Each structure stands twice: as structure tokens, then as C-alpha cells.
């Protein structure tokens, strides 16, 4: 488990690269269907500050997609000694927030393989439009994770990975997972809570309504959201 402190900033190049990758990601969604996102988090001990921030972010993700027919989100996390949990699918922000705020973090090793296997299983039951993962460390075989990420790519389930800290092995693994799934990877730093909120909301809007919905959502906004929309317009 990584003990490194969060960096203070993410470089513009890294953010731009993430947005460019999101812009290339197709949305495979039937008309009238709700966007479905698995929100997966490392809930080991070092993750508590990010977990608290994520609770606040979730509500906004729901609000931004209500006009598009709504969004369904499933919480997925691992912690402690081989403990892996996933929630029901929630379409009401308050229900999910109650579940999240009842979770506390415990020390333990990463279990990203279980997250990816679960996402594969869920989308075979009913289409999942994206997997969002927030973590800081990888203590598993990268080849095994890459293989599962490739399977998600075949199923058109992109991984949007947010990397906290600067662990080089984790950075490489997350980038490979995102690339093989057709998703994108972006660093997450101590000053980027607001930025992460914008990016996650954009992914949610994109999953729920595709490019037109994101273009409408971006009107009047600058920064990462505006850049994302510009990249989509070029795609």
C-alpha cells in the first residue's frame, strides 16, 4: 500500500491527454436506456480522504444526468483482508450516499482483479457503460490486470482510471488498463477535488447521453469540461 503523499498539482499535459482519450471513447447505448456506471474504489487505509471526497462527488454525478433519463451507479470497493463488496444498482443519489458514508477504510492489499472480474460479470448481465476506478497502488500482476482490462475493451466497457499519488508501477498499470479497455487514465492530486468532480460528472453525462448531452452540459463552462467538448467535436 502506497504511503506517498498526494502531489500538489496535475500537469496540463496529463489532463489534456485524459480528455483526448475520453473524447475518443464511443458510447454503446440503446435509446431510452439509463447510463450505468460502476464506481470502484480502493478502500484500504490510505484512501480515507479520497473516499470522503467521493461521497460528495457522487450526488453531483446523479444531478447532472437526471434530465437525460437518469443514471444508475453501483458502488464497488475492496479493503482489509480479502474483503470485496459491491452494492445494488442505485438510481437515487441519497440511497448510494447512505451506503458510501457507512463504509470505513481498512488496511490491506489491492484487489483490482476482483473489480475487473466483477465489471465483466455485471455487463454480461446488463450493459455497463463505464467503469470508474480511483486508487493509488497496485500490488498484483500487471499482466493479469491487463488481460481483464482487454476483456472489458471487447465488451465496450471503458475504464476511466484516476491515479492518486505518484507510484510509478501503479501509474503504468492504470494507464495500460485504461488503454486496453478503450478508456482513459488521469492523475488525481491534492488540489483537484473540484476538477475530479467536473471530469466524473462529464463521464456520467457522456455515458447517459453521448456527445450531444456533453456538448449541452459544457455550455458556459471552461477548463477541463470545455477542452473535453472541443476534443469530442474534433472526433
BELWOFEN-V957729 format. One record per backbone hydrogen bond with DSSP energy under -0.5 kcal/mol. CO is the residue of the C=O (numbers start at 1). NH is the residue of the N-H. E is the energy in kcal/mol with one decimal. If there is no record, write none. Layout:
co & nh & e
CO & NH & E
CO & NH & E
This chain:
co & nh & e
7 & 190 & -2.5
11 & 15 & -2.0
12 & 16 & -2.9
13 & 17 & -2.3
14 & 18 & -1.9
15 & 19 & -2.4
16 & 20 & -2.4
17 & 21 & -1.9
18 & 22 & -2.4
19 & 23 & -2.2
20 & 24 & -0.9
21 & 24 & -0.6
22 & 25 & -1.5
24 & 26 & -0.5
26 & 28 & -0.6
27 & 29 & -0.9
30 & 33 & -1.9
35 & 72 & -3.0
36 & 129 & -2.6
36 & 130 & -1.1
37 & 39 & -0.6
37 & 74 & -2.0
38 & 40 & -0.7
38 & 132 & -2.9
39 & 76 & -2.2
40 & 134 & -1.9
41 & 43 & -0.7
41 & 78 & -1.2
43 & 106 & -2.0
44 & 47 & -2.5
45 & 48 & -1.2
47 & 51 & -2.4
48 & 52 & -2.2
49 & 53 & -1.6
50 & 54 & -2.5
51 & 55 & -1.6
52 & 56 & -0.9
53 & 57 & -1.7
54 & 58 & -2.1
55 & 59 & -0.8
56 & 60 & -0.8
57 & 61 & -1.6
58 & 62 & -1.7
59 & 63 & -2.1
60 & 64 & -2.2
61 & 65 & -0.5
62 & 65 & -1.3
62 & 66 & -0.7
63 & 66 & -0.8
65 & 68 & -1.2
65 & 70 & -2.1
66 & 69 & -1.5
70 & 35 & -1.3
72 & 37 & -2.6
73 & 90 & -2.5
74 & 39 & -2.6
75 & 87 & -2.7
76 & 41 & -2.4
77 & 85 & -3.0
78 & 43 & -2.5
79 & 83 & -1.6
80 & 82 & -1.1
80 & 109 & -0.5
82 & 84 & -0.6
83 & 79 & -2.2
85 & 77 & -2.6
88 & 75 & -0.5
88 & 90 & -0.5
90 & 73 & -2.5
92 & 95 & -0.6
92 & 96 & -1.5
93 & 97 & -2.6
94 & 98 & -2.0
95 & 99 & -1.4
96 & 100 & -2.6
97 & 101 & -2.8
98 & 102 & -0.7
99 & 102 & -0.6
100 & 103 & -1.8
106 & 80 & -1.1
111 & 114 & -0.6
111 & 115 & -1.2
112 & 116 & -2.3
113 & 117 & -2.5
114 & 118 & -2.2
115 & 119 & -2.2
116 & 120 & -2.1
117 & 121 & -2.3
118 & 122 & -2.7
119 & 123 & -2.3
120 & 124 & -1.2
121 & 125 & -0.8
122 & 125 & -0.7
122 & 126 & -2.4
129 & 158 & -0.5
130 & 38 & -2.2
130 & 132 & -0.5
131 & 133 & -0.5
131 & 160 & -3.0
132 & 40 & -3.5
133 & 162 & -3.2
134 & 42 & -1.9
135 & 164 & -2.7
141 & 145 & -1.8
142 & 146 & -2.8
143 & 147 & -2.1
144 & 148 & -1.8
145 & 149 & -2.5
146 & 150 & -2.3
147 & 151 & -1.6
148 & 152 & -1.8
149 & 153 & -1.9
150 & 154 & -2.0
151 & 155 & -1.5
152 & 157 & -2.7
153 & 156 & -1.4
156 & 158 & -0.6
158 & 131 & -2.6
158 & 160 & -0.5
159 & 161 & -0.7
159 & 184 & -1.5
160 & 133 & -2.2
161 & 163 & -0.6
161 & 186 & -2.7
162 & 135 & -2.0
162 & 164 & -0.7
163 & 188 & -3.4
167 & 171 & -2.4
168 & 172 & -2.2
169 & 173 & -2.3
170 & 174 & -3.0
171 & 175 & -2.0
172 & 176 & -2.2
173 & 177 & -2.5
174 & 178 & -2.5
175 & 179 & -2.4
176 & 180 & -2.6
177 & 181 & -1.5
178 & 182 & -0.9
178 & 183 & -2.9
179 & 182 & -0.8
184 & 161 & -2.3
186 & 163 & -2.4
188 & 165 & -1.0
189 & 192 & -1.6
192 & 196 & -3.4
193 & 197 & -2.1
194 & 198 & -2.0
195 & 199 & -2.6
196 & 200 & -3.0
197 & 201 & -2.2
198 & 202 & -2.3
199 & 203 & -2.3
200 & 204 & -2.4
201 & 205 & -2.7
202 & 206 & -2.7
203 & 207 & -2.6
204 & 208 & -2.1
205 & 209 & -2.8
206 & 210 & -2.3
209 & 213 & -0.7
210 & 214 & -1.7
211 & 215 & -2.5
212 & 216 & -2.0
213 & 217 & -2.4
214 & 218 & -1.9
215 & 219 & -0.5
216 & 219 & -1.0
218 & 221 & -2.5
222 & 225 & -0.8
223 & 227 & -2.1
224 & 228 & -2.4
225 & 229 & -2.1
226 & 230 & -2.2
227 & 231 & -2.3
228 & 232 & -2.1
229 & 233 & -2.2
230 & 234 & -1.2
231 & 235 & -0.9
232 & 235 & -0.6
